[in-house]
Structure formats: structure tokens, C-alpha cells
Amino acid sequence: MAGPLAIRRAAAVLRAGGLVAYPTEGVWGIGCDPLDPDAIARLLLLKERPASAGLILIAADREQLEPWLERIDPALGRKLKAAWPGPVTWVLPAAEWVPAWLTGGRPTLAVRVTAHAQSAALCRAAGGPIVSTSANRRGRAPAHTAVQVRRWFGRELDFILGGATGGLRGPTEIRDANGRRLRAA
């Protein structure tokens, strides 16, 4: 795991509008400040990803996500409590103010309270949730190592936060608010 100094540096890069690669539960991710439209545009261009696809936010705890979401009913809240922190991303009703560049123009937002200690530390140091999308270009497999990230993106990234993934074989599972699996882990 990267040390506190590296995590603080990565968080500073995020707050300054930069793109940071970091390990997550299963693959390497690329993140940025979710409210920085220039960083989002740069990230989408880098990944060759359409804005209509939407993006995932990861957070250190549920409290970091609450302002981004509509009120969660108690039954769904219990499901989230059982799944988080953990490698399950949920597509939930977004707060009205959440930008379309995150939702893909839908009324929902993909969110996760990460179980990866280093990713959670990065969210805490950044002061809130960060964008988390797999480190790959559209249609290609995600990176599993820092070496792959460097090879595929090199200087297009502003910082690579060293560390190891959490051991999943691929990206996290995604479920909708009804619990239906949209993507298997």
C-alpha cells in the first residue's frame, strides 16, 4: 500500500484537476474530481468513453455519498449496509443537482463504498468521492498492474498511486436499486 505522503499527493493532484491511476478491489482505476468538467472531459477522451455511459463514484464511507443521492428507503439502506464497504457498485437514484457527465443523462448514479483500504484513504484525503473507471481504453481489458497502466497511458496521467489491487479477478459487480445484477464481478 502507498504511504500517507503518496496518498496526500494523489489527492492534491485530483483536487487540482488531474487524472490519477490507483488500484481498486479488482483492477486499476483512473479517477478525477467528479465536479471538474475539464477533468471529466479529459478522462472520457483518454478512455475513448462516451459521456452517455456515465461514471462510477467511489467513496470511503456512505456519508461521503449521501449528498449525491436521493433519499434511500430503509429496505434498500439495509442492502447497502450489508454490501458496503465492499466490491459492489450500486446504481441508485441521483440527487437532482448531480451533473449529467456523471449520470450519462439518466436519473441514476453508480456508486460504491470501496473495500480497498488505499482507495478509501484516497477518497478521505480528497475530501469526498472520486470518479473511478477502469484503467483501459474502450473495448480493451482493464489494467491489473501499475506496469500495464504506465505502458498503456504513460504521461497521459498526472499521477500513478502505487499499490496492489484487492484480489478480485476483474471489475466490481454492479447492481441496480432492485438488487438485479447488471455486471458480474
trRosetta pair geometry for C-beta under 8 A, 3 or more apart (Angstrom, degrees):
i j d omega theta_ij theta_ji phi_ij phi_ji
1 117 6.5 -34 -116 90 144 114
1 118 4.9 -165 -144 -72 96 114
1 163 5.2 28 -126 -125 42 109
1 164 7.5 -73 -67 28 55 83
2 6 3.9 -102 176 87 117 136
2 7 5.7 144 104 -52 112 80
2 10 7.6 66 113 -15 160 135
2 118 6.0 93 30 -143 90 126
2 161 5.2 -83 -21 -179 162 87
2 162 5.0 130 -81 67 100 77
2 163 4.9 -74 -21 -54 87 106
3 6 5.3 96 57 12 69 101
3 7 7.1 -131 105 -4 36 92
4 7 5.6 -57 -145 39 34 112
4 8 6.2 35 157 -20 68 104
4 121 7.8 -109 -109 178 65 134
5 8 5.8 -54 -148 36 30 109
5 9 6.4 30 152 -19 64 106
6 9 5.6 -53 -147 36 32 113
6 10 6.3 34 153 -19 65 104
6 161 6.0 131 150 -139 107 82
6 162 6.7 -46 179 34 160 91
7 10 5.7 -51 -147 36 32 111
7 11 6.4 33 153 -19 64 105
7 118 7.1 -143 -94 -159 116 78
7 121 5.1 -45 -146 128 153 113
7 122 5.6 -129 -152 -85 93 65
7 125 5.1 157 144 -19 97 159
7 161 6.9 66 -97 -144 54 131
8 11 5.7 -55 -148 37 32 112
8 12 6.4 35 152 -22 65 104
8 125 5.5 -136 -97 -157 51 135
9 12 5.6 -52 -150 33 32 113
9 13 6.6 35 150 -20 64 102
9 159 6.7 -176 128 -141 96 149
10 13 5.6 -51 -152 33 34 114
10 14 6.6 37 149 -20 65 102
10 20 4.9 98 -162 -147 95 148
10 22 6.7 79 -167 -74 154 123
10 122 5.8 -47 101 -128 128 108
10 125 7.4 79 72 91 86 139
10 159 5.2 -172 -112 121 71 142
10 161 4.4 3 -82 -74 150 122
11 14 5.5 -50 -151 34 35 114
11 15 6.4 32 153 -16 67 105
11 122 6.1 -177 -70 -159 89 64
11 125 3.6 -129 -50 122 154 104
11 126 4.3 -147 -139 -72 94 64
11 127 7.6 113 -172 -7 121 77
12 15 5.8 -55 -146 39 32 109
12 16 6.2 26 155 -16 65 111
13 16 5.8 -63 -146 42 29 108
13 18 3.8 -62 171 62 86 142
13 19 7.9 -59 146 54 113 23
13 20 5.4 120 92 -69 125 111
13 158 5.0 171 -170 116 124 121
13 159 4.4 -178 -1 -3 174 137
14 18 6.2 -84 -76 63 28 82
14 20 5.6 -55 -65 -2 91 130
14 31 6.6 -12 -110 115 120 101
14 32 6.2 173 -140 -147 80 38
14 33 5.4 132 166 -54 81 80
14 122 7.8 106 -21 175 149 100
14 126 5.0 -28 84 -118 144 121
14 130 6.0 -52 -152 -120 148 127
15 33 6.4 97 -106 -75 33 129
15 126 6.4 -179 -52 -146 91 75
15 127 7.4 59 -86 21 119 119
17 32 7.5 17 -166 -162 39 108
17 33 6.6 -60 -98 22 42 125
17 36 5.1 -173 -116 -169 76 151
17 38 6.0 5 -159 82 123 114
17 39 4.9 -153 -162 -61 65 109
18 32 7.1 -154 100 -121 35 89
18 39 7.0 -3 46 -118 7 117
18 158 3.3 -86 -164 60 120 162
18 159 6.3 65 134 3 140 101
19 30 5.9 3 -178 -176 104 105
19 31 7.4 156 -155 77 59 35
19 32 5.3 -39 -101 -74 63 106
19 39 6.6 165 -66 -159 75 92
19 42 6.3 -128 -46 112 124 118
19 43 5.8 159 -108 -85 119 87
19 46 6.9 72 -132 -4 170 164
19 156 7.5 -24 72 136 144 71
19 157 5.1 -106 101 -134 104 66
19 158 5.3 126 51 9 61 96
19 159 7.8 176 94 32 48 69
20 30 7.1 158 82 -155 39 57
20 31 5.5 -26 66 63 89 85
20 32 7.2 149 19 -80 77 53
20 122 7.7 -170 115 -161 146 137
20 157 7.0 98 -116 -174 21 106
20 158 6.5 -54 -71 68 62 91
20 159 4.7 -16 -115 71 86 99
20 160 7.4 164 -163 -91 62 26
20 161 6.0 36 176 -18 110 107
21 28 5.7 18 -178 170 103 116
21 29 7.0 169 -150 89 58 42
21 30 5.2 -31 -94 -96 72 73
21 31 7.9 147 -97 15 26 72
21 135 5.4 55 -135 -100 112 136
21 143 7.8 0 -162 66 131 148
21 146 7.5 135 116 -127 123 72
21 149 4.7 139 164 -168 160 144
21 153 7.0 150 -53 60 140 150
21 157 5.3 -23 -17 -145 106 158
21 159 7.4 -163 29 99 66 53
21 160 4.6 -11 62 -117 107 76
21 161 6.8 -165 90 24 53 72
22 28 7.0 165 85 -156 24 76
22 29 5.9 -22 65 63 74 88
22 31 6.5 -24 24 13 112 117
22 118 6.8 -156 -179 125 113 111
22 119 6.1 138 126 -96 126 79
22 122 6.0 -5 -145 -52 172 166
22 160 7.7 172 -70 -162 50 49
22 161 4.1 6 -102 55 92 120
22 163 6.9 21 -163 43 74 125
23 28 5.6 -53 -99 -103 54 69
23 29 7.5 99 -158 16 10 81
23 116 6.7 -153 116 -171 81 144
23 118 6.4 48 65 72 96 136
23 119 7.2 -115 92 -52 57 99
23 146 7.7 -61 -56 -60 100 87
23 161 7.6 -118 8 95 72 92
23 163 4.5 -129 22 95 125 100
23 164 5.7 126 -162 117 174 14
23 165 4.5 -137 -166 -77 110 54
23 166 7.4 152 147 -23 105 66
24 27 6.2 1 54 65 102 52
24 28 7.0 137 10 -130 84 18
24 29 4.6 59 -28 -18 124 118
24 58 7.3 -149 -124 -73 121 164
24 114 6.6 -102 -149 -136 90 128
24 116 5.2 -154 -158 -6 45 160
24 119 5.3 51 -112 -66 69 149
24 132 6.3 100 -87 -168 143 129
24 165 6.4 1 66 -133 44 87
24 166 6.8 -52 137 1 43 107
24 172 7.4 -83 139 -32 126 109
25 87 4.1 178 151 -101 165 110
25 114 6.7 -156 -40 -154 102 88
25 115 5.9 58 -94 58 118 95
25 116 5.0 -133 -64 -50 62 108
25 119 7.8 -64 -35 12 68 147
25 165 6.7 32 126 -177 17 87
25 166 3.9 -42 -141 43 49 136
25 167 7.6 -53 179 46 62 60
25 168 5.0 39 136 2 89 126
25 172 5.6 66 60 -75 133 103
26 87 6.6 85 -30 -146 106 136
26 165 5.9 25 178 178 10 130
26 166 6.5 -45 -53 57 43 91
26 167 7.5 -52 -103 79 57 31
26 168 2.9 -57 -91 81 101 112
26 169 6.4 -17 -153 57 112 25
26 170 5.2 4 157 90 139 20
26 171 5.6 -169 77 -92 131 15
26 172 6.1 174 9 -56 123 59
26 185 6.9 -177 -63 -166 155 93
27 134 5.2 13 102 -133 138 102
27 135 6.8 -158 146 31 100 86
27 142 3.9 31 -176 121 153 134
27 143 6.4 118 -178 72 94 51
27 144 5.9 -70 -126 -92 72 59
27 165 6.3 12 -77 -115 11 144
27 168 7.6 -66 -23 84 66 101
27 170 6.3 5 -42 -162 115 39
27 171 5.5 -36 14 -74 127 65
28 134 7.2 88 80 -160 55 62
28 135 4.0 -27 103 19 101 136
28 142 6.7 -177 50 164 70 97
28 143 4.1 -31 42 89 124 105
28 144 6.8 -164 -10 -99 93 10
28 145 7.2 -62 -37 50 128 11
28 146 7.1 144 -98 -81 142 47
28 148 7.1 176 17 76 142 107
28 149 5.2 -106 139 -66 163 122
28 165 6.9 -97 -59 -72 59 109
29 58 7.7 52 135 -5 175 141
29 119 7.5 57 35 -113 135 126
29 132 4.5 -14 -172 -160 151 83
29 133 6.2 127 -156 62 88 28
29 134 6.1 -67 -106 -102 63 32
29 135 6.0 -169 -126 -34 8 88
30 43 6.3 168 123 -140 117 104
30 46 7.3 -119 147 101 164 137
30 47 7.2 -169 56 -64 142 115
30 131 7.9 -14 110 110 64 101
30 132 7.9 142 66 -146 35 41
30 133 5.7 -32 60 69 84 83
30 134 7.6 22 12 117 84 17
30 135 5.0 116 -35 -94 93 77
30 153 7.7 150 -90 -89 135 167
30 157 7.0 -121 -128 -108 111 116
31 58 7.6 -76 -102 34 136 108
31 122 7.7 115 61 135 154 139
31 130 4.3 48 177 145 135 118
31 131 4.8 161 -146 77 70 68
31 132 5.2 -15 -87 -85 107 56
31 133 7.4 149 -83 19 55 68
32 36 6.2 -104 153 60 108 118
32 39 3.8 -179 176 153 139 123
32 40 6.4 -164 86 -69 137 51
32 42 7.5 132 -87 67 161 103
32 43 5.3 -131 -1 -50 137 135
32 130 6.9 160 68 -169 19 93
32 131 5.0 -3 48 40 69 124
33 36 4.0 68 79 -4 112 116
33 39 5.5 91 44 47 84 158
33 126 7.5 -168 -96 -173 78 122
33 130 7.0 -59 -95 -127 34 80
33 131 7.5 8 71 -1 10 101
34 40 7.4 59 -148 -75 40 114
34 55 7.4 -172 -123 94 96 133
34 57 5.7 -2 -78 -101 150 112
34 99 7.9 172 156 40 84 114
34 102 5.8 40 -167 -91 108 130
34 129 6.3 6 -6 102 141 95
34 130 6.6 -177 -31 -146 93 31
34 131 5.1 144 -83 -50 80 87
35 99 7.2 136 -122 -4 60 131
36 39 3.8 45 101 17 120 115
36 40 6.4 161 89 -16 64 84
37 40 5.5 -53 -144 38 35 114
37 41 6.2 38 156 -22 67 104
37 99 7.4 -135 -85 -173 94 163
37 101 6.4 141 -123 -1 79 163
38 41 5.7 -51 -147 35 31 111
38 42 6.4 31 154 -18 63 107
39 42 5.7 -56 -148 38 31 112
39 43 6.2 34 152 -21 65 107
40 43 5.6 -56 -148 36 30 113
40 44 6.3 29 156 -17 66 106
40 55 7.4 -122 -138 -18 104 156
40 101 4.8 72 147 150 155 138
40 102 7.7 -89 -121 -65 142 70
40 131 7.1 149 -102 -59 83 160
41 44 5.9 -54 -146 37 29 109
41 45 6.3 30 155 -18 63 108
41 101 7.8 -63 -59 -141 67 143
42 45 5.8 -56 -148 38 29 112
42 46 6.2 33 153 -23 64 108
43 46 5.6 -54 -146 34 29 114
43 47 6.3 10 161 -3 65 111
43 49 7.7 -27 130 44 77 123
43 55 7.9 48 111 -106 139 143
43 131 6.7 54 166 110 177 152
43 133 6.9 118 168 37 122 135
44 47 6.2 -66 -143 48 27 99
44 49 4.9 -108 -144 70 68 88
44 50 7.4 26 -166 -161 116 6
44 51 5.8 -1 -131 -74 159 72
44 101 7.9 -105 -40 -163 138 103
45 48 7.4 21 -174 -74 30 43
46 137 7.8 -117 146 -99 57 81
46 153 6.9 38 -174 -131 119 111
46 156 5.6 143 -127 157 116 130
47 133 6.4 -38 -80 122 164 137
47 136 7.1 61 -139 87 92 48
47 137 5.9 -179 -156 -122 45 46
47 138 6.1 96 151 -44 74 77
48 137 5.1 43 21 -167 117 90
48 138 4.0 -105 95 8 100 113
48 139 7.9 -44 94 13 127 95
49 53 5.5 -86 178 39 98 144
49 133 7.1 -65 -36 179 171 155
49 138 5.6 166 -78 -72 60 106
50 53 5.2 114 71 -18 79 97
51 100 7.6 52 156 128 115 90
51 101 5.7 -63 -153 -129 111 69
51 104 6.7 163 142 -119 57 62
51 105 8.0 80 126 -25 94 99
52 104 4.8 68 -178 -163 36 95
52 105 6.2 -26 -126 16 72 119
53 104 5.5 -134 82 -102 16 131
54 102 6.4 33 -154 151 76 38
54 103 5.4 -34 -118 172 111 20
54 104 3.1 -73 -50 -21 84 111
54 105 7.9 -119 -68 22 92 58
54 106 6.5 -40 -67 26 137 112
54 108 8.0 0 -132 90 162 81
54 109 7.5 -164 -168 -127 125 49
54 110 6.2 116 132 3 123 111
55 101 7.5 8 4 140 121 68
55 102 5.3 -77 50 -140 100 59
55 104 7.8 151 -8 -45 56 89
55 110 7.1 -144 114 53 30 110
55 131 5.1 -19 157 -144 138 106
55 132 7.8 136 170 51 92 42
55 133 5.7 -70 -141 -59 92 115
56 89 5.6 -46 -134 -142 130 141
56 110 4.3 -62 -102 109 73 114
56 111 7.0 164 -162 -87 71 24
56 112 6.4 12 179 3 117 107
56 131 7.1 107 75 -161 53 58
56 132 5.0 -57 95 70 103 83
56 133 6.3 145 33 -77 93 64
57 65 6.9 146 105 -112 123 95
57 68 6.6 -67 58 165 164 172
57 102 7.0 12 -44 -159 109 126
57 109 6.7 2 12 164 115 113
57 110 7.1 148 18 91 66 62
57 111 5.0 -15 66 -111 93 77
57 112 7.5 176 91 28 51 65
57 129 4.1 40 174 158 114 134
57 130 6.8 154 -150 76 72 24
57 131 6.3 -52 -98 -96 62 42
57 132 6.8 103 -146 14 17 90
58 111 7.6 150 -93 -163 31 56
58 112 5.0 -25 -111 72 76 93
58 113 7.5 124 -164 -115 68 17
58 114 4.6 36 -172 -42 120 115
58 119 5.9 -31 131 160 148 123
58 123 6.3 -120 113 -70 84 132
58 129 6.2 166 79 -152 32 86
58 130 6.2 -20 57 61 83 76
58 132 4.2 35 -10 -13 113 144
59 62 7.3 118 97 -90 134 18
59 64 3.7 -180 -160 83 125 125
59 65 4.8 -137 1 -48 159 92
59 111 6.9 3 0 -170 111 101
59 112 7.3 171 24 89 72 45
59 113 5.4 -42 75 -105 89 65
59 114 7.1 169 62 3 34 85
59 120 7.9 34 133 -124 38 71
59 123 5.3 147 -148 -172 38 154
59 128 7.2 -41 -120 179 98 51
59 129 4.1 -49 -78 -91 92 92
60 64 5.8 91 42 -14 77 147
60 113 7.2 -2 119 -152 16 82
60 114 7.2 -37 -99 46 36 94
60 120 4.1 99 -124 -164 77 80
60 121 7.4 101 -107 -59 120 20
60 123 4.1 -169 -36 86 89 120
60 124 4.6 57 -61 -53 163 85
61 64 5.6 111 61 -1 66 97
61 85 7.6 -66 -102 -65 54 106
61 113 5.9 34 -136 -140 22 122
61 120 7.7 70 -40 -151 66 110
62 65 5.7 -65 -160 40 44 108
62 66 6.6 64 147 -49 74 91
62 80 6.8 100 -111 142 128 125
62 81 7.9 -27 -53 -90 154 66
62 84 6.3 112 -65 108 100 147
62 113 5.6 -44 -63 -68 64 141
63 66 5.7 -29 -149 -2 38 119
64 113 7.9 134 48 -108 106 89
64 123 6.3 58 180 161 174 122
64 128 5.3 162 -158 -145 103 58
64 129 5.1 142 142 -46 113 81
65 68 5.4 -71 -166 43 59 114
65 69 5.9 31 149 -11 91 118
65 111 5.1 98 -139 -175 136 145
65 113 6.9 -100 -13 -67 133 89
65 129 6.0 74 -86 -58 70 136
66 69 6.2 -78 -144 43 30 99
67 95 6.6 -38 158 -24 50 160
68 94 6.6 -51 161 -144 74 77
68 95 5.7 -143 -178 9 24 113
68 98 5.8 73 -159 -89 76 122
68 109 6.0 -106 152 96 108 164
68 111 6.8 143 97 -87 133 139
68 129 6.7 -32 -25 27 151 148
69 72 6.4 15 133 -49 133 98
69 92 5.3 -2 -133 113 122 127
69 93 6.5 93 -165 83 79 65
69 94 6.4 -79 -113 -123 49 34
69 95 5.9 17 44 -36 4 85
69 109 6.7 -129 -90 53 77 122
69 111 6.9 -72 -64 -4 120 158
70 92 7.5 -153 40 149 84 93
70 93 3.9 -32 29 111 126 115
70 94 6.8 53 -20 86 88 16
70 95 5.9 162 -61 -84 54 51
72 76 5.1 -121 -175 90 96 114
72 77 4.8 124 119 -70 117 87
72 80 6.8 -23 -178 0 158 146
72 92 6.9 -27 -96 -161 104 136
73 76 5.1 82 61 17 79 103
73 77 6.8 -139 98 -13 36 94
74 77 5.1 -55 -143 35 33 120
74 78 6.6 38 158 -24 66 98
75 78 6.0 -50 -158 27 31 110
75 79 7.1 30 146 -15 61 102
76 79 5.5 -52 -155 34 42 113
76 80 6.4 41 149 -19 70 103
76 92 7.7 128 165 -122 140 111
76 177 5.9 -19 -122 -165 139 87
77 80 5.7 -53 -147 37 33 111
77 81 6.3 36 153 -22 65 105
78 81 5.6 -51 -145 34 32 114
78 82 6.5 32 154 -18 63 106
79 82 5.8 -58 -151 37 30 110
79 83 6.3 15 156 -10 66 114
79 179 6.4 -113 -146 -86 154 105
80 83 5.9 -67 -144 45 30 103
80 84 5.6 -7 171 9 71 120
80 90 6.5 -62 -103 -15 95 164
80 113 7.9 89 177 7 96 121
81 84 6.7 -68 -122 51 19 89
83 86 5.0 -122 168 56 58 133
83 88 4.4 -62 -178 54 125 140
83 90 7.3 113 89 -50 151 117
84 88 7.2 -108 -65 59 72 97
84 112 7.3 -180 -106 -168 109 57
84 113 3.7 70 -163 54 125 121
84 115 7.8 -152 -148 -59 51 87
85 113 4.6 -105 -102 124 70 97
85 114 6.0 -1 -158 97 109 29
85 115 4.3 144 137 -85 98 65
85 120 7.0 -14 -131 -81 151 135
86 112 8.0 -110 79 -165 53 98
86 113 7.4 41 25 80 57 84
86 115 4.8 40 -100 -45 29 127
87 112 7.6 10 -148 -162 29 137
87 115 5.9 -67 -43 26 69 122
87 166 7.1 -163 -74 86 121 144
87 168 5.7 138 -143 -59 163 147
87 172 4.3 -152 179 -123 80 102
87 173 6.4 87 124 18 85 85
87 185 6.2 70 126 -117 123 135
88 112 6.7 174 90 -124 40 102
88 172 6.3 -164 -90 172 18 113
88 173 5.1 -25 -114 75 71 103
88 174 7.7 145 -167 -100 60 24
88 175 6.1 -2 -175 7 108 114
89 110 5.3 24 164 -180 117 99
89 111 6.8 161 -158 78 75 24
89 112 4.3 -60 -100 -60 70 115
89 172 5.1 113 -18 101 98 123
89 173 6.9 -177 27 91 74 47
89 174 4.6 -27 75 -105 104 75
89 175 7.4 158 83 22 52 64
89 183 8.0 6 55 54 115 114
90 110 7.2 169 86 -148 33 55
90 111 5.9 -27 63 64 81 77
90 112 7.0 139 13 -83 70 62
90 174 7.6 164 -87 -158 20 60
90 175 5.5 -25 -110 71 68 86
90 176 7.5 98 -163 -144 67 13
90 177 7.0 81 178 -83 104 54
91 108 4.9 43 170 156 90 134
91 109 7.2 175 -149 83 58 25
91 110 5.0 -27 -93 -91 75 73
91 174 6.5 49 -30 177 101 102
91 175 7.1 -151 17 99 81 38
91 176 4.8 -34 61 -113 109 63
91 177 6.7 -92 90 -30 68 74
91 182 6.6 34 -4 -3 132 154
92 108 6.2 156 78 -153 21 89
92 109 6.2 -31 64 61 74 74
92 111 6.1 -42 25 27 115 114
92 177 5.5 105 -113 -81 61 102
93 107 6.1 -15 -139 139 75 95
93 108 5.9 -60 -96 -103 32 70
93 109 7.8 15 128 18 16 82
93 177 6.9 23 -22 -68 81 151
94 98 4.2 -91 174 41 121 146
94 102 7.6 146 -127 100 146 112
94 103 5.3 -82 -15 -90 163 128
94 106 7.8 114 5 101 126 72
94 107 6.1 -159 37 171 93 46
94 108 5.7 143 -18 -152 93 14
94 109 3.8 99 -86 -23 105 107
95 98 5.2 114 62 -27 76 99
98 102 5.7 -87 170 67 102 130
98 103 5.8 99 115 -39 115 116
98 109 5.7 -69 162 -67 166 136
99 102 5.4 93 73 5 80 98
99 103 7.4 -179 99 6 42 92
100 103 5.7 -70 -135 54 41 97
100 104 7.2 -80 179 87 70 5
100 105 4.9 33 -157 -81 110 58
102 109 6.0 11 132 -126 110 105
102 131 7.6 -132 -116 -98 94 102
103 106 5.0 -140 161 57 98 67
103 107 7.1 32 -174 -92 144 6
103 108 6.3 140 -148 72 101 41
103 109 5.4 -68 -94 -82 86 74
108 176 7.8 -28 -154 -140 160 88
108 177 7.7 -131 -124 -27 125 113
110 174 6.6 -28 -139 -137 121 118
111 129 7.3 -49 -136 -133 99 153
112 132 7.3 -72 47 58 116 142
112 172 6.3 65 -109 97 159 165
113 120 8.0 40 179 -104 69 106
114 119 4.4 -72 137 98 163 125
114 120 5.2 -155 80 -62 103 81
114 123 7.2 154 27 -13 122 138
114 132 7.8 133 -70 -61 127 169
115 120 7.8 -14 -152 -42 7 123
115 166 6.6 90 95 -139 95 162
116 119 4.0 55 85 17 112 114
116 120 6.5 170 83 -14 56 85
116 165 7.5 -61 -117 -158 133 50
116 166 4.7 -116 -96 -51 94 123
117 120 5.7 -58 -148 38 29 112
117 121 6.3 31 154 -20 65 105
118 121 5.5 -50 -147 35 33 113
118 122 6.5 38 151 -22 64 102
118 161 7.2 168 162 137 122 124
118 163 4.8 53 -98 -149 179 167
119 122 5.5 -50 -151 32 34 115
119 123 6.7 36 150 -18 64 101
119 132 7.4 41 -157 -105 130 139
120 123 5.7 -52 -151 34 35 111
120 124 6.5 35 151 -18 66 103
121 124 5.6 -52 -148 37 34 112
121 125 6.2 31 154 -16 66 107
122 125 5.8 -56 -144 40 30 109
122 126 6.1 27 156 -17 65 110
122 130 6.7 -51 125 9 106 149
122 161 6.8 8 -90 -147 132 179
123 126 5.7 -57 -142 40 29 109
123 128 6.8 -77 -174 118 82 18
123 129 6.1 -5 -143 -110 116 35
123 130 5.8 -136 -100 1 78 99
124 127 7.8 42 174 -69 29 26
126 130 5.5 50 74 -61 169 115
134 142 3.7 -73 179 -109 125 128
134 143 7.5 163 173 27 82 70
134 171 5.5 -69 -70 -86 129 120
135 142 5.9 93 56 -162 60 82
135 143 4.1 -39 92 27 114 117
135 148 7.5 123 110 108 121 101
135 149 5.1 -26 164 -107 153 97
135 152 7.2 128 153 74 95 136
135 153 7.0 -87 -167 -20 101 138
136 140 4.7 -154 -178 86 110 92
136 141 6.1 -149 -117 100 147 28
136 142 4.4 -106 -25 -100 125 50
136 143 6.2 -179 -64 -19 79 73
136 152 7.2 -42 -118 161 49 162
137 140 5.0 46 62 20 76 126
137 152 7.2 -150 -17 -180 97 118
142 170 7.2 117 41 -153 122 71
142 171 6.2 108 -2 -54 156 99
143 146 8.0 83 155 -88 129 17
143 148 3.9 175 -140 103 97 119
143 149 4.7 109 158 -64 169 72
143 152 6.3 -139 -73 22 120 141
144 148 6.3 66 42 16 58 150
144 165 6.6 -70 -159 -7 67 146
145 148 4.8 104 60 3 80 98
145 149 7.2 -139 102 -3 48 85
146 149 5.3 -51 -150 35 40 116
146 150 6.3 40 153 -19 69 103
146 160 5.9 111 -151 163 102 129
146 162 5.9 -7 -83 -120 158 66
146 163 7.8 119 -56 43 121 46
147 150 5.9 -53 -149 37 31 110
147 151 6.2 30 153 -19 64 109
148 151 5.6 -57 -144 39 31 112
148 152 6.0 16 163 -10 68 114
149 152 6.3 -66 -142 44 23 101
149 153 5.9 -31 178 30 63 115
149 157 7.3 2 164 -9 104 159
149 160 5.8 143 112 -127 134 126
150 153 7.1 -82 -126 57 15 75
150 154 6.1 60 -177 -90 57 50
150 160 6.5 -36 -71 -57 86 168
151 154 7.3 8 -152 -55 9 83
153 156 4.6 -104 -175 57 81 110
153 157 5.0 57 132 -24 128 107
154 157 7.4 161 90 20 26 87
157 160 6.0 73 110 -59 142 84
165 168 7.0 -97 153 42 117 72
168 171 7.8 -45 115 112 133 3
168 172 6.9 73 90 -86 174 59
168 185 5.9 -87 -159 178 128 113
169 185 7.6 104 49 143 84 82
170 185 6.5 155 69 171 90 53
171 183 7.0 -18 98 137 115 136
171 185 7.3 -136 95 -137 49 55
172 183 8.0 79 100 95 52 113
172 185 5.9 -27 -156 -110 35 94
173 181 6.4 -56 -170 -139 108 99
173 183 6.3 179 -151 92 43 71
173 184 6.0 -23 -113 -154 90 29
173 185 4.0 -52 -49 -49 88 89
174 181 7.4 105 79 -164 54 57
174 182 4.4 -55 103 68 102 104
174 183 4.1 45 29 34 104 100
175 179 5.7 -16 -179 -150 128 33
175 180 6.4 152 -155 74 76 37
175 181 5.6 -42 -98 -98 81 46
175 182 6.3 166 -107 6 22 88
176 179 7.2 -45 70 21 65 18
176 180 5.0 1 36 54 106 92
176 182 5.8 94 -37 -42 88 117
181 184 6.1 39 168 -77 132 68
